[in-house]
Amino acid sequence: MKKKLLSVLTILILAIGVSACAEDVTDIDGIEINIGSSADFSNREIMDAVHLVIKEFDFAGCTLTHLWYDEEESATMVGQYMRGGRGSSNGVLRENVIVLLSNFDVDSSVVNSPLNPDSTYTNWNWILIRDSKNAPWRVDDWGY
């Protein structure tokens, strides 16, 4: 009986651990949103950044299709931003920088633009900064 109970408890603990590490996937206005776990930011902080990017995405003839946060990729890009990007000169603290990645489609109506018509852009990054942990995010830069 003890072995059976121990087996059930072990399976339950493993199931809870796996679900706690699972990626949070949702859909906002047809945009697939993927939020992985983070030691740096709360879910609320990440979702605030997500909502800001969605609000600020106003590329004519383009449709945002996927937006995600990956802690490892973000940390790498934040390091680059802090060493050679605007972060090296604007005084922002590393803990107040987050990078989101996105995919978006460009339709055939796009002309006279640096974006290619009838194409899909993948891993387009959005660098967001804030003045302090409690301040709102703002988009500081985007692109590759």
SULBELLIN-V980497 format. One record per backbone hydrogen bond with DSSP energy under -0.5 kcal/mol. CO is the residue of the C=O (numbers start at 1). NH is the residue of the N-H. Records with the same first field share a line. If there is no record, write none. Layout:
CO=NH ; NH
This chain:
1=5
2=6
3=7
4=8
5=9
6=10
7=11
8=12
9=13
10=14
11=15
12=16
13=17
14=18
15=19
16=20
17=21
18=22
23=25
24=35
26=33
28=31
30=32
31=28
32=67
33=26
34=36 ; 69
35=24
42=46
43=47
44=48
45=49
46=50
47=51
48=52
49=53
50=54
51=55
52=56
53=57
56=58
58=60
59=62
61=107
63=105
65=32
66=103
67=34
68=101
69=36
70=74
71=75
72=76
73=77
74=78
75=79
76=80
77=81
78=82
79=83
80=84 ; 85
81=85 ; 87 ; 88
85=88
86=89 ; 90
93=96
94=97
96=130
98=128
100=126
101=68
102=124
103=65 ; 66
104=121
105=63
106=119
107=110
109=111
119=106
121=104
124=102
125=143
126=100 ; 128
127=140 ; 141
128=98
129=138
132=135
138=129
141=127
143=125
